[in-house]
Amino acid sequence: MVMHFEDSVDVGLDPSAVTLREGDGESASRVCLAFAGNGDENELTIIGTQQHRGLRVYYDINGQKLAFAAGGC
């Protein structure tokens, strides 16, 4: 799964960042997508904590920029 932003910026996500498993480990009985669609492209999109897994997020408030890098807690 890839988050695609303006200016051709793509952020690849680890599979664990886009799925939720119900059950124990690999034997999970149900797997669900960990995000919901936004029907209006003019509306704000929220990137949740599940998608932040394995990513460091950098905010440049003055420059009005957002950056991603591998790693994180």
Predicted model as a PDB file, atoms N, CA, C, CB and O in Angstrom, pLDDT in the B-factor column:
MODEL        1                                                                  
ATOM      1  N   MET A   1       0.853  -1.163   0.000  1.00 83.00           N  
ATOM      2  CA  MET A   1       0.000   0.000   0.000  1.00 83.00           C  
ATOM      3  C   MET A   1       0.901   1.228   0.000  1.00 83.00           C  
ATOM      4  CB  MET A   1      -0.971  -0.004   1.221  1.00 83.00           C  
ATOM      5  O   MET A   1       1.940   1.248   0.659  1.00 83.00           O  
ATOM      6  N   VAL A   2       0.500   2.235  -0.733  1.00 86.00           N  
ATOM      7  CA  VAL A   2       1.274   3.469  -0.858  1.00 86.00           C  
ATOM      8  C   VAL A   2       0.357   4.661  -0.609  1.00 86.00           C  
ATOM      9  CB  VAL A   2       1.943   3.571  -2.260  1.00 86.00           C  
ATOM     10  O   VAL A   2      -0.747   4.732  -1.149  1.00 86.00           O  
ATOM     11  N   MET A   3       0.829   5.603   0.219  1.00 85.00           N  
ATOM     12  CA  MET A   3       0.127   6.880   0.351  1.00 85.00           C  
ATOM     13  C   MET A   3       0.728   7.803  -0.699  1.00 85.00           C  
ATOM     14  CB  MET A   3       0.255   7.489   1.819  1.00 85.00           C  
ATOM     15  O   MET A   3       1.941   8.006  -0.735  1.00 85.00           O  
ATOM     16  N   HIS A   4      -0.115   8.354  -1.542  1.00 85.00           N  
ATOM     17  CA  HIS A   4       0.346   9.234  -2.620  1.00 85.00           C  
ATOM     18  C   HIS A   4      -0.052  10.667  -2.290  1.00 85.00           C  
ATOM     19  CB  HIS A   4      -0.246   8.796  -4.001  1.00 85.00           C  
ATOM     20  O   HIS A   4      -1.219  10.955  -2.021  1.00 85.00           O  
ATOM     21  N   PHE A   5       0.936  11.562  -2.314  1.00 83.00           N  
ATOM     22  CA  PHE A   5       0.722  12.972  -2.016  1.00 83.00           C  
ATOM     23  C   PHE A   5       0.975  13.801  -3.269  1.00 83.00           C  
ATOM     24  CB  PHE A   5       1.637  13.437  -0.858  1.00 83.00           C  
ATOM     25  O   PHE A   5       1.462  13.290  -4.278  1.00 83.00           O  
ATOM     26  N   GLU A   6       0.642  15.072  -3.195  1.00 80.00           N  
ATOM     27  CA  GLU A   6       0.905  15.991  -4.313  1.00 80.00           C  
ATOM     28  C   GLU A   6       2.386  16.008  -4.642  1.00 80.00           C  
ATOM     29  CB  GLU A   6       0.420  17.417  -3.981  1.00 80.00           C  
ATOM     30  O   GLU A   6       3.216  15.601  -3.829  1.00 80.00           O  
ATOM     31  N   ASP A   7       2.710  16.474  -5.823  1.00 80.00           N  
ATOM     32  CA  ASP A   7       4.095  16.596  -6.304  1.00 80.00           C  
ATOM     33  C   ASP A   7       4.798  15.252  -6.381  1.00 80.00           C  
ATOM     34  CB  ASP A   7       4.884  17.528  -5.401  1.00 80.00           C  
ATOM     35  O   ASP A   7       6.011  15.169  -6.191  1.00 80.00           O  
ATOM     36  N   SER A   8       4.030  14.186  -6.662  1.00 81.00           N  
ATOM     37  CA  SER A   8       4.574  12.841  -6.877  1.00 81.00           C  
ATOM     38  C   SER A   8       5.351  12.286  -5.689  1.00 81.00           C  
ATOM     39  CB  SER A   8       5.464  12.851  -8.074  1.00 81.00           C  
ATOM     40  O   SER A   8       6.323  11.554  -5.873  1.00 81.00           O  
ATOM     41  N   VAL A   9       4.937  12.623  -4.486  1.00 84.00           N  
ATOM     42  CA  VAL A   9       5.558  12.087  -3.278  1.00 84.00           C  
ATOM     43  C   VAL A   9       4.778  10.845  -2.855  1.00 84.00           C  
ATOM     44  CB  VAL A   9       5.589  13.156  -2.128  1.00 84.00           C  
ATOM     45  O   VAL A   9       3.577  10.915  -2.596  1.00 84.00           O  
ATOM     46  N   ASP A  10       5.477   9.701  -2.786  1.00 89.00           N  
ATOM     47  CA  ASP A  10       4.863   8.446  -2.387  1.00 89.00           C  
ATOM     48  C   ASP A  10       5.522   7.915  -1.131  1.00 89.00           C  
ATOM     49  CB  ASP A  10       4.953   7.417  -3.512  1.00 89.00           C  
ATOM     50  O   ASP A  10       6.745   7.961  -1.001  1.00 89.00           O  
ATOM     51  N   VAL A  11       4.718   7.410  -0.200  1.00 87.00           N  
ATOM     52  CA  VAL A  11       5.223   6.811   1.032  1.00 87.00           C  
ATOM     53  C   VAL A  11       4.699   5.375   1.087  1.00 87.00           C  
ATOM     54  CB  VAL A  11       4.781   7.640   2.306  1.00 87.00           C  
ATOM     55  O   VAL A  11       3.499   5.149   1.240  1.00 87.00           O  
ATOM     56  N   GLY A  12       5.614   4.404   0.961  1.00 86.00           N  
ATOM     57  CA  GLY A  12       5.230   3.004   1.045  1.00 86.00           C  
ATOM     58  C   GLY A  12       4.962   2.610   2.489  1.00 86.00           C  
ATOM     59  O   GLY A  12       5.688   3.024   3.394  1.00 86.00           O  
ATOM     60  N   LEU A  13       3.928   1.817   2.706  1.00 85.00           N  
ATOM     61  CA  LEU A  13       3.556   1.394   4.049  1.00 85.00           C  
ATOM     62  C   LEU A  13       3.798  -0.094   4.225  1.00 85.00           C  
ATOM     63  CB  LEU A  13       2.093   1.730   4.335  1.00 85.00           C  
ATOM     64  O   LEU A  13       3.556  -0.888   3.315  1.00 85.00           O  
ATOM     65  N   ASP A  14       4.272  -0.458   5.390  1.00 82.00           N  
ATOM     66  CA  ASP A  14       4.425  -1.857   5.756  1.00 82.00           C  
ATOM     67  C   ASP A  14       3.025  -2.480   5.824  1.00 82.00           C  
ATOM     68  CB  ASP A  14       5.191  -2.010   7.124  1.00 82.00           C  
ATOM     69  O   ASP A  14       2.081  -1.805   6.234  1.00 82.00           O  
ATOM     70  N   PRO A  15       2.869  -3.747   5.434  1.00 80.00           N  
ATOM     71  CA  PRO A  15       1.542  -4.373   5.499  1.00 80.00           C  
ATOM     72  C   PRO A  15       0.878  -4.287   6.880  1.00 80.00           C  
ATOM     73  CB  PRO A  15       1.654  -5.818   5.097  1.00 80.00           C  
ATOM     74  O   PRO A  15      -0.347  -4.206   6.973  1.00 80.00           O  
ATOM     75  N   SER A  16       1.677  -4.305   7.945  1.00 79.00           N  
ATOM     76  CA  SER A  16       1.096  -4.211   9.289  1.00 79.00           C  
ATOM     77  C   SER A  16       0.497  -2.837   9.554  1.00 79.00           C  
ATOM     78  CB  SER A  16       2.152  -4.521  10.341  1.00 79.00           C  
ATOM     79  O   SER A  16      -0.266  -2.670  10.505  1.00 79.00           O  
ATOM     80  N   ALA A  17       0.832  -1.853   8.726  1.00 82.00           N  
ATOM     81  CA  ALA A  17       0.307  -0.499   8.905  1.00 82.00           C  
ATOM     82  C   ALA A  17      -1.051  -0.309   8.244  1.00 82.00           C  
ATOM     83  CB  ALA A  17       1.284   0.511   8.350  1.00 82.00           C  
ATOM     84  O   ALA A  17      -1.703   0.713   8.455  1.00 82.00           O  
ATOM     85  N   VAL A  18      -1.482  -1.276   7.450  1.00 83.00           N  
ATOM     86  CA  VAL A  18      -2.750  -1.107   6.737  1.00 83.00           C  
ATOM     87  C   VAL A  18      -3.764  -2.205   7.040  1.00 83.00           C  
ATOM     88  CB  VAL A  18      -2.495  -1.061   5.257  1.00 83.00           C  
ATOM     89  O   VAL A  18      -4.870  -2.196   6.499  1.00 83.00           O  
ATOM     90  N   THR A  19      -3.396  -3.141   7.892  1.00 82.00           N  
ATOM     91  CA  THR A  19      -4.334  -4.208   8.241  1.00 82.00           C  
ATOM     92  C   THR A  19      -4.439  -4.369   9.755  1.00 82.00           C  
ATOM     93  CB  THR A  19      -3.902  -5.533   7.598  1.00 82.00           C  
ATOM     94  O   THR A  19      -3.488  -4.115  10.494  1.00 82.00           O  
ATOM     95  N   LEU A  20      -5.587  -4.786  10.181  1.00 80.00           N  
ATOM     96  CA  LEU A  20      -5.810  -5.149  11.572  1.00 80.00           C  
ATOM     97  C   LEU A  20      -6.212  -6.620  11.575  1.00 80.00           C  
ATOM     98  CB  LEU A  20      -6.911  -4.234  12.255  1.00 80.00           C  
ATOM     99  O   LEU A  20      -7.096  -7.028  10.822  1.00 80.00           O  
ATOM    100  N   ARG A  21      -5.562  -7.412  12.424  1.00 77.00           N  
ATOM    101  CA  ARG A  21      -5.865  -8.840  12.500  1.00 77.00           C  
ATOM    102  C   ARG A  21      -6.642  -9.141  13.765  1.00 77.00           C  
ATOM    103  CB  ARG A  21      -4.577  -9.676  12.453  1.00 77.00           C  
ATOM    104  O   ARG A  21      -6.323  -8.640  14.843  1.00 77.00           O  
ATOM    105  N   GLU A  22      -7.656  -9.958  13.620  1.00 76.00           N  
ATOM    106  CA  GLU A  22      -8.460 -10.383  14.756  1.00 76.00           C  
ATOM    107  C   GLU A  22      -8.125 -11.842  15.025  1.00 76.00           C  
ATOM    108  CB  GLU A  22      -9.998 -10.183  14.490  1.00 76.00           C  
ATOM    109  O   GLU A  22      -8.384 -12.705  14.186  1.00 76.00           O  
ATOM    110  N   GLY A  23      -7.560 -12.116  16.169  1.00 69.00           N  
ATOM    111  CA  GLY A  23      -7.117 -13.464  16.497  1.00 69.00           C  
ATOM    112  C   GLY A  23      -5.654 -13.437  16.887  1.00 69.00           C  
ATOM    113  O   GLY A  23      -5.093 -12.367  17.126  1.00 69.00           O  
ATOM    114  N   ASP A  24      -5.029 -14.602  16.955  1.00 67.00           N  
ATOM    115  CA  ASP A  24      -3.635 -14.708  17.381  1.00 67.00           C  
ATOM    116  C   ASP A  24      -2.686 -14.823  16.199  1.00 67.00           C  
ATOM    117  CB  ASP A  24      -3.458 -15.902  18.296  1.00 67.00           C  
ATOM    118  O   ASP A  24      -2.712 -15.812  15.466  1.00 67.00           O  
ATOM    119  N   GLY A  25      -1.839 -13.799  16.015  1.00 63.00           N  
ATOM    120  CA  GLY A  25      -0.757 -13.847  15.035  1.00 63.00           C  
ATOM    121  C   GLY A  25      -1.206 -14.208  13.634  1.00 63.00           C  
ATOM    122  O   GLY A  25      -2.217 -13.707  13.142  1.00 63.00           O  
ATOM    123  N   GLU A  26      -0.440 -15.088  12.993  1.00 65.00           N  
ATOM    124  CA  GLU A  26      -0.702 -15.481  11.610  1.00 65.00           C  
ATOM    125  C   GLU A  26      -1.986 -16.296  11.472  1.00 65.00           C  
ATOM    126  CB  GLU A  26       0.469 -16.277  11.070  1.00 65.00           C  
ATOM    127  O   GLU A  26      -2.523 -16.411  10.370  1.00 65.00           O  
ATOM    128  N   SER A  27      -2.480 -16.857  12.557  1.00 65.00           N  
ATOM    129  CA  SER A  27      -3.706 -17.656  12.485  1.00 65.00           C  
ATOM    130  C   SER A  27      -4.951 -16.800  12.665  1.00 65.00           C  
ATOM    131  CB  SER A  27      -3.681 -18.755  13.536  1.00 65.00           C  
ATOM    132  O   SER A  27      -6.024 -17.324  12.963  1.00 65.00           O  
ATOM    133  N   ALA A  28      -4.821 -15.502  12.491  1.00 65.00           N  
ATOM    134  CA  ALA A  28      -5.953 -14.592  12.677  1.00 65.00           C  
ATOM    135  C   ALA A  28      -7.127 -15.032  11.805  1.00 65.00           C  
ATOM    136  CB  ALA A  28      -5.545 -13.134  12.342  1.00 65.00           C  
ATOM    137  O   ALA A  28      -6.956 -15.382  10.637  1.00 65.00           O  
ATOM    138  N   SER A  29      -8.295 -15.007  12.384  1.00 74.00           N  
ATOM    139  CA  SER A  29      -9.474 -15.459  11.659  1.00 74.00           C  
ATOM    140  C   SER A  29     -10.067 -14.373  10.761  1.00 74.00           C  
ATOM    141  CB  SER A  29     -10.517 -15.936  12.635  1.00 74.00           C  
ATOM    142  O   SER A  29     -10.845 -14.673   9.855  1.00 74.00           O  
ATOM    143  N   ARG A  30      -9.704 -13.120  11.008  1.00 79.00           N  
ATOM    144  CA  ARG A  30     -10.253 -12.020  10.220  1.00 79.00           C  
ATOM    145  C   ARG A  30      -9.190 -10.948  10.046  1.00 79.00           C  
ATOM    146  CB  ARG A  30     -11.519 -11.431  10.891  1.00 79.00           C  
ATOM    147  O   ARG A  30      -8.466 -10.626  10.988  1.00 79.00           O  
ATOM    148  N   VAL A  31      -9.096 -10.398   8.847  1.00 78.00           N  
ATOM    149  CA  VAL A  31      -8.170  -9.307   8.561  1.00 78.00           C  
ATOM    150  C   VAL A  31      -8.978  -8.165   7.955  1.00 78.00           C  
ATOM    151  CB  VAL A  31      -7.011  -9.767   7.597  1.00 78.00           C  
ATOM    152  O   VAL A  31      -9.734  -8.365   7.004  1.00 78.00           O  
ATOM    153  N   CYS A  32      -8.811  -6.965   8.514  1.00 82.00           N  
ATOM    154  CA  CYS A  32      -9.552  -5.791   8.037  1.00 82.00           C  
ATOM    155  C   CYS A  32      -8.580  -4.694   7.615  1.00 82.00           C  
ATOM    156  CB  CYS A  32     -10.516  -5.264   9.133  1.00 82.00           C  
ATOM    157  O   CYS A  32      -7.475  -4.600   8.148  1.00 82.00           O  
ATOM    158  N   LEU A  33      -8.992  -3.869   6.662  1.00 81.00           N  
ATOM    159  CA  LEU A  33      -8.191  -2.711   6.296  1.00 81.00           C  
ATOM    160  C   LEU A  33      -8.278  -1.685   7.419  1.00 81.00           C  
ATOM    161  CB  LEU A  33      -8.666  -2.102   4.943  1.00 81.00           C  
ATOM    162  O   LEU A  33      -9.343  -1.481   8.002  1.00 81.00           O  
ATOM    163  N   ALA A  34      -7.150  -1.039   7.717  1.00 80.00           N  
ATOM    164  CA  ALA A  34      -7.066  -0.129   8.860  1.00 80.00           C  
ATOM    165  C   ALA A  34      -7.251   1.333   8.453  1.00 80.00           C  
ATOM    166  CB  ALA A  34      -5.729  -0.299   9.561  1.00 80.00           C  
ATOM    167  O   ALA A  34      -6.613   2.227   9.008  1.00 80.00           O  
ATOM    168  N   PHE A  35      -8.116   1.560   7.493  1.00 77.00           N  
ATOM    169  CA  PHE A  35      -8.421   2.940   7.114  1.00 77.00           C  
ATOM    170  C   PHE A  35      -9.803   2.976   6.473  1.00 77.00           C  
ATOM    171  CB  PHE A  35      -7.339   3.512   6.141  1.00 77.00           C  
ATOM    172  O   PHE A  35     -10.363   1.947   6.096  1.00 77.00           O  
ATOM    173  N   ALA A  36     -10.326   4.169   6.361  1.00 75.00           N  
ATOM    174  CA  ALA A  36     -11.646   4.348   5.764  1.00 75.00           C  
ATOM    175  C   ALA A  36     -11.549   5.362   4.629  1.00 75.00           C  
ATOM    176  CB  ALA A  36     -12.681   4.808   6.828  1.00 75.00           C  
ATOM    177  O   ALA A  36     -10.722   6.274   4.660  1.00 75.00           O  
ATOM    178  N   GLY A  37     -12.381   5.192   3.660  1.00 74.00           N  
ATOM    179  CA  GLY A  37     -12.385   6.091   2.511  1.00 74.00           C  
ATOM    180  C   GLY A  37     -12.933   7.463   2.851  1.00 74.00           C  
ATOM    181  O   GLY A  37     -13.665   7.645   3.824  1.00 74.00           O  
ATOM    182  N   ASN A  38     -12.561   8.410   2.030  1.00 77.00           N  
ATOM    183  CA  ASN A  38     -13.058   9.770   2.148  1.00 77.00           C  
ATOM    184  C   ASN A  38     -13.741  10.086   0.815  1.00 77.00           C  
ATOM    185  CB  ASN A  38     -11.893  10.804   2.486  1.00 77.00           C  
ATOM    186  O   ASN A  38     -13.070  10.201  -0.211  1.00 77.00           O  
ATOM    187  N   GLY A  39     -15.043  10.224   0.823  1.00 79.00           N  
ATOM    188  CA  GLY A  39     -15.796  10.395  -0.408  1.00 79.00           C  
ATOM    189  C   GLY A  39     -15.635  11.741  -1.085  1.00 79.00           C  
ATOM    190  O   GLY A  39     -16.018  11.891  -2.245  1.00 79.00           O  
ATOM    191  N   ASP A  40     -15.083  12.720  -0.396  1.00 83.00           N  
ATOM    192  CA  ASP A  40     -14.953  14.062  -0.956  1.00 83.00           C  
ATOM    193  C   ASP A  40     -13.493  14.476  -0.945  1.00 83.00           C  
ATOM    194  CB  ASP A  40     -15.812  15.078  -0.171  1.00 83.00           C  
ATOM    195  O   ASP A  40     -12.918  14.702   0.120  1.00 83.00           O  
ATOM    196  N   GLU A  41     -12.891  14.577  -2.119  1.00 77.00           N  
ATOM    197  CA  GLU A  41     -11.462  14.903  -2.187  1.00 77.00           C  
ATOM    198  C   GLU A  41     -11.127  16.294  -1.659  1.00 77.00           C  
ATOM    199  CB  GLU A  41     -10.987  14.789  -3.607  1.00 77.00           C  
ATOM    200  O   GLU A  41      -9.953  16.605  -1.460  1.00 77.00           O  
ATOM    201  N   ASN A  42     -12.128  17.131  -1.429  1.00 84.00           N  
ATOM    202  CA  ASN A  42     -11.892  18.457  -0.866  1.00 84.00           C  
ATOM    203  C   ASN A  42     -11.883  18.449   0.658  1.00 84.00           C  
ATOM    204  CB  ASN A  42     -12.943  19.421  -1.362  1.00 84.00           C  
ATOM    205  O   ASN A  42     -11.554  19.457   1.282  1.00 84.00           O  
ATOM    206  N   GLU A  43     -12.242  17.321   1.257  1.00 82.00           N  
ATOM    207  CA  GLU A  43     -12.264  17.189   2.710  1.00 82.00           C  
ATOM    208  C   GLU A  43     -10.881  16.831   3.238  1.00 82.00           C  
ATOM    209  CB  GLU A  43     -13.287  16.129   3.137  1.00 82.00           C  
ATOM    210  O   GLU A  43     -10.044  16.294   2.513  1.00 82.00           O  
ATOM    211  N   LEU A  44     -10.659  17.129   4.488  1.00 79.00           N  
ATOM    212  CA  LEU A  44      -9.426  16.801   5.179  1.00 79.00           C  
ATOM    213  C   LEU A  44      -9.267  15.286   5.303  1.00 79.00           C  
ATOM    214  CB  LEU A  44      -9.397  17.460   6.564  1.00 79.00           C  
ATOM    215  O   LEU A  44     -10.235  14.583   5.592  1.00 79.00           O  
ATOM    216  N   THR A  45      -8.059  14.786   5.087  1.00 76.00           N  
ATOM    217  CA  THR A  45      -7.756  13.375   5.275  1.00 76.00           C  
ATOM    218  C   THR A  45      -6.927  13.224   6.532  1.00 76.00           C  
ATOM    219  CB  THR A  45      -7.014  12.787   4.046  1.00 76.00           C  
ATOM    220  O   THR A  45      -5.964  13.962   6.738  1.00 76.00           O  
ATOM    221  N   ILE A  46      -7.293  12.277   7.372  1.00 77.00           N  
ATOM    222  CA  ILE A  46      -6.562  12.027   8.612  1.00 77.00           C  
ATOM    223  C   ILE A  46      -5.748  10.750   8.450  1.00 77.00           C  
ATOM    224  CB  ILE A  46      -7.533  11.918   9.829  1.00 77.00           C  
ATOM    225  O   ILE A  46      -6.286   9.706   8.081  1.00 77.00           O  
ATOM    226  N   ILE A  47      -4.449  10.836   8.727  1.00 79.00           N  
ATOM    227  CA  ILE A  47      -3.564   9.676   8.693  1.00 79.00           C  
ATOM    228  C   ILE A  47      -3.407   9.226  10.138  1.00 79.00           C  
ATOM    229  CB  ILE A  47      -2.160  10.008   8.020  1.00 79.00           C  
ATOM    230  O   ILE A  47      -2.846   9.950  10.960  1.00 79.00           O  
ATOM    231  N   GLY A  48      -3.895   8.051  10.443  1.00 77.00           N  
ATOM    232  CA  GLY A  48      -3.937   7.580  11.821  1.00 77.00           C  
ATOM    233  C   GLY A  48      -2.656   6.933  12.312  1.00 77.00           C  
ATOM    234  O   GLY A  48      -1.696   6.755  11.563  1.00 77.00           O  
ATOM    235  N   THR A  49      -2.667   6.588  13.585  1.00 77.00           N  
ATOM    236  CA  THR A  49      -1.489   5.994  14.217  1.00 77.00           C  
ATOM    237  C   THR A  49      -1.129   4.643  13.628  1.00 77.00           C  
ATOM    238  CB  THR A  49      -1.716   5.851  15.696  1.00 77.00           C  
ATOM    239  O   THR A  49       0.040   4.258  13.634  1.00 77.00           O  
ATOM    240  N   GLN A  50      -2.101   3.929  13.127  1.00 80.00           N  
ATOM    241  CA  GLN A  50      -1.798   2.629  12.503  1.00 80.00           C  
ATOM    242  C   GLN A  50      -0.887   2.836  11.292  1.00 80.00           C  
ATOM    243  CB  GLN A  50      -3.112   1.897  12.077  1.00 80.00           C  
ATOM    244  O   GLN A  50       0.048   2.062  11.090  1.00 80.00           O  
ATOM    245  N   GLN A  51      -1.143   3.857  10.491  1.00 81.00           N  
ATOM    246  CA  GLN A  51      -0.332   4.121   9.307  1.00 81.00           C  
ATOM    247  C   GLN A  51       1.039   4.696   9.658  1.00 81.00           C  
ATOM    248  CB  GLN A  51      -1.062   5.071   8.384  1.00 81.00           C  
ATOM    249  O   GLN A  51       1.972   4.597   8.861  1.00 81.00           O  
ATOM    250  N   HIS A  52       1.170   5.292  10.834  1.00 79.00           N  
ATOM    251  CA  HIS A  52       2.460   5.853  11.257  1.00 79.00           C  
ATOM    252  C   HIS A  52       3.460   4.791  11.690  1.00 79.00           C  
ATOM    253  CB  HIS A  52       2.249   6.827  12.387  1.00 79.00           C  
ATOM    254  O   HIS A  52       4.640   5.096  11.859  1.00 79.00           O  
ATOM    255  N   ARG A  53       3.020   3.566  11.872  1.00 77.00           N  
ATOM    256  CA  ARG A  53       3.933   2.498  12.315  1.00 77.00           C  
ATOM    257  C   ARG A  53       5.151   2.433  11.420  1.00 77.00           C  
ATOM    258  CB  ARG A  53       3.219   1.137  12.327  1.00 77.00           C  
ATOM    259  O   ARG A  53       5.038   2.403  10.195  1.00 77.00           O  
ATOM    260  N   GLY A  54       6.313   2.412  12.039  1.00 80.00           N  
ATOM    261  CA  GLY A  54       7.552   2.275  11.275  1.00 80.00           C  
ATOM    262  C   GLY A  54       7.963   3.528  10.523  1.00 80.00           C  
ATOM    263  O   GLY A  54       8.880   3.478   9.702  1.00 80.00           O  
ATOM    264  N   LEU A  55       7.311   4.642  10.782  1.00 86.00           N  
ATOM    265  CA  LEU A  55       7.662   5.891  10.094  1.00 86.00           C  
ATOM    266  C   LEU A  55       7.999   6.973  11.105  1.00 86.00           C  
ATOM    267  CB  LEU A  55       6.510   6.357   9.180  1.00 86.00           C  
ATOM    268  O   LEU A  55       7.396   7.056  12.175  1.00 86.00           O  
ATOM    269  N   ARG A  56       8.961   7.791  10.753  1.00 87.00           N  
ATOM    270  CA  ARG A  56       9.203   9.031  11.482  1.00 87.00           C  
ATOM    271  C   ARG A  56       8.528  10.124  10.666  1.00 87.00           C  
ATOM    272  CB  ARG A  56      10.760   9.316  11.697  1.00 87.00           C  
ATOM    273  O   ARG A  56       8.648  10.167   9.441  1.00 87.00           O  
ATOM    274  N   VAL A  57       7.827  10.994  11.353  1.00 86.00           N  
ATOM    275  CA  VAL A  57       7.127  12.083  10.677  1.00 86.00           C  
ATOM    276  C   VAL A  57       7.747  13.392  11.134  1.00 86.00           C  
ATOM    277  CB  VAL A  57       5.588  12.051  10.973  1.00 86.00           C  
ATOM    278  O   VAL A  57       7.846  13.659  12.331  1.00 86.00           O  
ATOM    279  N   TYR A  58       8.163  14.204  10.176  1.00 88.00           N  
ATOM    280  CA  TYR A  58       8.794  15.493  10.462  1.00 88.00           C  
ATOM    281  C   TYR A  58       7.872  16.611   9.991  1.00 88.00           C  
ATOM    282  CB  TYR A  58      10.190  15.600   9.776  1.00 88.00           C  
ATOM    283  O   TYR A  58       7.370  16.596   8.867  1.00 88.00           O  
ATOM    284  N   TYR A  59       7.664  17.574  10.871  1.00 89.00           N  
ATOM    285  CA  TYR A  59       6.799  18.715  10.566  1.00 89.00           C  
ATOM    286  C   TYR A  59       7.652  19.973  10.476  1.00 89.00           C  
ATOM    287  CB  TYR A  59       5.682  18.880  11.641  1.00 89.00           C  
ATOM    288  O   TYR A  59       8.376  20.294  11.419  1.00 89.00           O  
ATOM    289  N   ASP A  60       7.579  20.689   9.359  1.00 92.00           N  
ATOM    290  CA  ASP A  60       8.230  21.984   9.203  1.00 92.00           C  
ATOM    291  C   ASP A  60       7.105  23.012   9.174  1.00 92.00           C  
ATOM    292  CB  ASP A  60       9.136  22.051   7.892  1.00 92.00           C  
ATOM    293  O   ASP A  60       6.552  23.324   8.119  1.00 92.00           O  
ATOM    294  N   ILE A  61       6.781  23.528  10.353  1.00 94.00           N  
ATOM    295  CA  ILE A  61       5.649  24.445  10.485  1.00 94.00           C  
ATOM    296  C   ILE A  61       5.869  25.710   9.655  1.00 94.00           C  
ATOM    297  CB  ILE A  61       5.428  24.814  11.962  1.00 94.00           C  
ATOM    298  O   ILE A  61       4.985  26.130   8.908  1.00 94.00           O  
ATOM    299  N   ASN A  62       7.048  26.311   9.789  1.00 95.00           N  
ATOM    300  CA  ASN A  62       7.318  27.558   9.065  1.00 95.00           C  
ATOM    301  C   ASN A  62       7.323  27.349   7.556  1.00 95.00           C  
ATOM    302  CB  ASN A  62       8.654  28.144   9.507  1.00 95.00           C  
ATOM    303  O   ASN A  62       6.804  28.176   6.807  1.00 95.00           O  
ATOM    304  N   GLY A  63       7.911  26.245   7.117  1.00 93.00           N  
ATOM    305  CA  GLY A  63       7.973  25.967   5.688  1.00 93.00           C  
ATOM    306  C   GLY A  63       6.735  25.275   5.151  1.00 93.00           C  
ATOM    307  O   GLY A  63       6.637  25.020   3.950  1.00 93.00           O  
ATOM    308  N   GLN A  64       5.788  24.970   6.027  1.00 88.00           N  
ATOM    309  CA  GLN A  64       4.546  24.292   5.675  1.00 88.00           C  
ATOM    310  C   GLN A  64       4.804  23.012   4.884  1.00 88.00           C  
ATOM    311  CB  GLN A  64       3.651  25.224   4.874  1.00 88.00           C  
ATOM    312  O   GLN A  64       4.220  22.782   3.825  1.00 88.00           O  
ATOM    313  N   LYS A  65       5.710  22.177   5.439  1.00 87.00           N  
ATOM    314  CA  LYS A  65       6.069  20.912   4.786  1.00 87.00           C  
ATOM    315  C   LYS A  65       5.964  19.774   5.777  1.00 87.00           C  
ATOM    316  CB  LYS A  65       7.493  20.977   4.195  1.00 87.00           C  
ATOM    317  O   LYS A  65       6.067  19.964   6.989  1.00 87.00           O  
ATOM    318  N   LEU A  66       5.759  18.605   5.242  1.00 85.00           N  
ATOM    319  CA  LEU A  66       5.672  17.375   6.004  1.00 85.00           C  
ATOM    320  C   LEU A  66       6.605  16.368   5.344  1.00 85.00           C  
ATOM    321  CB  LEU A  66       4.199  16.839   6.073  1.00 85.00           C  
ATOM    322  O   LEU A  66       6.603  16.239   4.120  1.00 85.00           O  
ATOM    323  N   ALA A  67       7.399  15.657   6.129  1.00 86.00           N  
ATOM    324  CA  ALA A  67       8.327  14.683   5.564  1.00 86.00           C  
ATOM    325  C   ALA A  67       8.217  13.371   6.338  1.00 86.00           C  
ATOM    326  CB  ALA A  67       9.786  15.223   5.596  1.00 86.00           C  
ATOM    327  O   ALA A  67       7.877  13.361   7.521  1.00 86.00           O  
ATOM    328  N   PHE A  68       8.509  12.267   5.656  1.00 86.00           N  
ATOM    329  CA  PHE A  68       8.476  10.940   6.238  1.00 86.00           C  
ATOM    330  C   PHE A  68       9.839  10.275   6.051  1.00 86.00           C  
ATOM    331  CB  PHE A  68       7.351  10.087   5.603  1.00 86.00           C  
ATOM    332  O   PHE A  68      10.519  10.510   5.052  1.00 86.00           O  
ATOM    333  N   ALA A  69      10.231   9.447   7.015  1.00 87.00           N  
ATOM    334  CA  ALA A  69      11.457   8.669   6.899  1.00 87.00           C  
ATOM    335  C   ALA A  69      11.222   7.321   7.573  1.00 87.00           C  
ATOM    336  CB  ALA A  69      12.678   9.422   7.537  1.00 87.00           C  
ATOM    337  O   ALA A  69      10.371   7.195   8.454  1.00 87.00           O  
ATOM    338  N   ALA A  70      11.980   6.328   7.153  1.00 82.00           N  
ATOM    339  CA  ALA A  70      11.868   5.000   7.757  1.00 82.00           C  
ATOM    340  C   ALA A  70      12.315   5.067   9.211  1.00 82.00           C  
ATOM    341  CB  ALA A  70      12.711   3.956   6.972  1.00 82.00           C  
ATOM    342  O   ALA A  70      13.163   5.883   9.574  1.00 82.00           O  
ATOM    343  N   GLY A  71      11.744   4.212  10.030  1.00 79.00           N  
ATOM    344  CA  GLY A  71      12.085   4.169  11.454  1.00 79.00           C  
ATOM    345  C   GLY A  71      10.889   4.605  12.272  1.00 79.00           C  
ATOM    346  O   GLY A  71       9.803   4.816  11.732  1.00 79.00           O  
ATOM    347  N   GLY A  72      11.075   4.735  13.522  1.00 65.00           N  
ATOM    348  CA  GLY A  72       9.976   5.142  14.392  1.00 65.00           C  
ATOM    349  C   GLY A  72       9.844   4.182  15.558  1.00 65.00           C  
ATOM    350  O   GLY A  72      10.604   3.221  15.676  1.00 65.00           O  
ATOM    351  N   CYS A  73       8.887   4.446  16.406  1.00 60.00           N  
ATOM    352  CA  CYS A  73       8.726   3.597  17.583  1.00 60.00           C  
ATOM    353  C   CYS A  73       7.579   2.630  17.444  1.00 60.00           C  
ATOM    354  CB  CYS A  73       8.522   4.439  18.804  1.00 60.00           C  
ATOM    355  O   CYS A  73       7.318   1.847  18.357  1.00 60.00           O  
TER     356      CYS A  73                                                      
ENDMDL                                                                          
END                                                                             
